[in-house]
């Protein structure tokens, strides 16, 4: 058994898992004009964390996101967890994605017990939107090797001049000239994977699948959604369930038609029986594309939905897709 508990979440719509997920459920969006312009010199719209001044850029912005997510851990939870005894898996953007340097990002940052973040970091997974799922796979290996629990920190910001220019150049950014594109966002999320639940609210990981997609958003390979289909198939098999038994789905789709088509194909290719309805929730509708943080945000939303009794069923399917670089992942979770 692997239990996953989201202990802290900072997003453009909230500074805790409960606040963020309540806003997502209510469809409260946080989009505004950023201090960046597209190729036509028109301001880019995005979703940023208000507690971080727009003048803070690059690595400093990522560092402040990390600081916020550590400072917003609830006091009772901070006191109940043995922080210094848990290894840390860090999940960040794809290595190929232009952006701020990550070295030194955690300088002088510490967990609630005073242990330094840099002392806890055991693994670094740079895989973008599929990174949190790969991080969970790494955490499961650590648990199997004897660790009682493992920390997973996912942090990313697309609100960076280098990232925005790259997305705009690839025609993947929603601008005045490109309607089929994503809206940039940012977030940081901290979760604990453990053999036994460590908090009252949590989800149980029933199945996990990782795969690779040859046809990406930036090449011309034939597109059949093979990667996400395979990842979802493996997750369902490990969970011992079938697609029609999944009550609802969550995804990191952030506005690109490519991504919508992929998730629809992956569902259809794994569905063996019809189901009256299977709603799909998109956090990006409210907070944009949060990159590497998008995966853990899905786990946090599923956890809140089960805990607060508004989940439409007992099983949820989560999806992660690095559109440009091929990483694909899926997970099946239960209350």
N, C-alpha and C positions, 0 to 999 in steps of 0.2 A: 504494500500500500504506500502511495505517495500522496501526502496531503500538502496543499498549497494555500498559504495564507498571505494576503496582501496587507502589509503593515503600514505602508505609506505611499501616497500617490499625490503628485503635484502636476496639475494640468492647467490649461487656460480657463477652465470653468470650475476649479475647486482645488483645495489644498489638503484633501483627505480622500480616501477611497469612497466613503459615504457621500461626501459633497459632490465629488466628480460624477459618480454614477447616478446620483439623483438628478443632476443637471442633464446628463446624457439621456436618462429616461424621459425627462420633461422636454427634451429636444431644445435646450437652451444653447444657442450658438455664441461663439466668442470671436467672430471674424471682424477684422478692422483693417484699415489701410496701414501698411508697414512703412518704415523709413527706407524702402528699397523700391526701385522702379524697373519695369520690364524693358524690352528692347524698343518699345514705342514711347518710352519715357513716361509711362503711366504707372501710378503707385500699385504695388502688388498687395493683394489682400491675403491675410493670414491670421493665425490665432496664436497669440503669445501669452506667456505668464506675466501678469501685470506687476507682480512683486519684483520683477527684474527690469530695470530701466532699459529703454531701447538703446541707450548709449553703450551698454555692456554687450560686447560682441565676442565672437570666436570662442576660444578656450575658456575665457572668463565667464561667458554666459553658461557654458556647460558646468563649470565649477559651481556657479551659484544655484543652478538647478539641483546639483548633487547636495549642496548645503541645505537647500530648502526641504528636500525629501527626507534628510536626516533630522532636521529640526522639527518637522511636523509629525513625528512619531508620537502617538498618544502616551502620556506619562505612565499609565498603568501597564501598558504593553511594553514600554521601554524597560520598566523595572522587572518584568516577569521573564525576560528573555536573556539567555546567557550569550551575549554577543561575541565575546572573545573566543568562544569555543567553536564557532561556525566558520567554515571557509566561505569565500565570496566569489561568485561568478559574475563578471562584468559583461554586459551586453551593449554594444555600440553600433554605429553605422557600418555599412560595408566598407572594406578597406579601399575599394576603388572609388568611392564617392568623395568628391572634393569637399573639404571642410576644415574645421579647426584641428590643430594638433591636440592629441589626447594626453601626452605625457605631462605630468605635473598637475593634472586636473584635480587630484584629491589631496594636494598639499595642505597639511594642517587640519584636514577634516577627520572627524572621529565619530564613532557610534556612541549611543547614550551612556555606555559604561566607561567611556574614555579611551577605548582601544582604537588605534589608528586604522583608517580604512585601508591604507597601503599595506599594512601588516596582514590584513585578512584576505587580500586578493589572491586567489589561487588560479583562476582561469580568466582569460579575456576572449570573448567571442565577438568578432566583428562581422556580423552577418545581416545587419539591417532588420527588416521586419520579421524575418524568420529566426532571428538571433535568440529571442527569449525561449523559443521551443528547443533550440539546440542547447541553450543554457540549462533547461530542465533535464534534457538527456544527460548532460554532464553531471548535474546534481544527483540524478538517480544512480549514476555510477559511483559517486562519492558516498551516497547512502549505503549502497551495496558493499562498499569497502570498509564500512564501519562508522562513518560519520552519522551522528544523531540527527543533524539538520544542516541545511546549507542556505546561505543567503544568495539571492539573485537580484542584481541591480541593473535595470535597463534605463538608459538615459540617451536622449537625442534631441537635437534642434535643427530643423530645416531652415530656421531664420538666420541664415549666414550668407554673406555676399557670394562666396565661392559656390556654395550649394545651389543657391537660387539661380546664379548665372549658368551653371551646368544644366540644371533642369530646364531652364528657358531655352538653352541652346539645343537640347534634345527634344524640344516641343512637348515636354511633359508637364509644364507648369501652367496652371490656369491663369491666363492673362487676357488683355483686351483683344488679342488676336487669336488666342488658342482657347477654345471652350472645352475641349476634351483633355483636361489636365487636372492635376491635384492642387490642393490648397495647402501651403506649408503650415506646420504647427510645431509644437515642442512639448515635452513632458519628461518626467522622471518617475520611476516606480520601483519600489523595494518590496520583495516578496521572500517568504521562507518556504522551502521545500523540506519536509520532514517525514519520518517514518510514522509518526503519530501526530494528530492535530495539536498545534501549540496555541491556537486561539479559538474562540467560540465560533467565529465564522471562518469557513474555509471551503475549498472544493477538493474532491478526490480525483486524481488523475487516473483515468481508466485505461487510456490508450494514447500512444504518441507515435507519429510518423514523420520522417524526414525524407526529402527527395530533392532532385535537381531538375530544373526545366531548361531544355535547350532553346526553346523559342521565348526570347525575352522581349521586353518593350522597346529595345533599341537594336534589334537585329531583324532579319527577314526570314528566319526559319519558319517552317510550317507550324501553325499553332493548333494544338489539340488538347491543351491543358494536361499533358501527360504527367508532369511533375506533381501538381497539386492533387490530381486524381490518385496517383500512387501514394502520396503521403496520407491522404484521407483513408485510402483502402487499408494501409498498414495500421493506422490508428483504430479503425473500426474492428479489424481482426484482433488486435491486442485487447480491445475492450470486450470482445465477445458479443458484439452487437451488430446491427445492420443499419443502413442509412435511414430507412423509414421509421426506425425506432427513436431517432434523435428528435427531440421536441423543438429545439431552436438552434440557430447558428449565430456566431459572431465572426466578424471579419475585419481586416485592416484596409479594405477597399476604400480608396480616398478620392474617387472621382473619375478615374480613367476608364474608358469603355473596355479596354483590354482586360482590366482586372474584374469588371463585372461579368464579362463573358467567361473568363476563366473559372470563377467560382460557380457559375451556373453549369458549366460543362462538368466540373468535378463532381457536383451534386448529381447530375443526371447519369453520369457514368458509374456511380456507385449505388444508385437507387434501384432496388429490385422489386419493390412493391410501391404502389401509390400511397400517398398520405394526404389528408385533407388540406393541411397547411403546415408550413415549417418556416416561421418568420426568421429573418436575418437582421441582425443589429449592426449598425455601422457607427462607431464612435467618431469617425472622421466627419460625419455630418455636422458635428458641433465643434470639434477641435482640430480638424484638418489632419494631415498626414504627420504622425508623431514618430515616424521612423522606427528605430529599434525599440522604443517604448510601447509601440502599438500592440505587441504580443501580450505583455504583462497587463496592459489595460483591459484586454479581453478577459483574462483570468479574473481580474478584480471585479469587472462588471458581472461576470457569471456568478462569482462569489456573493456579491451584494444581492443579485436577483434571487438566488436560492435562500439566502439568509433572511431576506425581507419578504419572501413568499410571493414575488410577482413573476417568477420564472414560469413559463407556460408548460413546463414538464420536468422530468427528472434527469434528462440527458441533454448536454449541449455540445456542439461541435465548434471548435475554434480553428481559424485559418491564418496562416502567415505566408506572405509572398514578397520576396525581394524582386520587384518587377524588372529591374535592370540587370541583375547579376545571377538570377536563376535559382536562388535558394527557395525551397518550398517546405511547408510544415503544416501539420494539423494535429489536433488533440481532441480527445473525448473526455469530458469531465462530468461529474455528478455531485450532488449535494453531500 
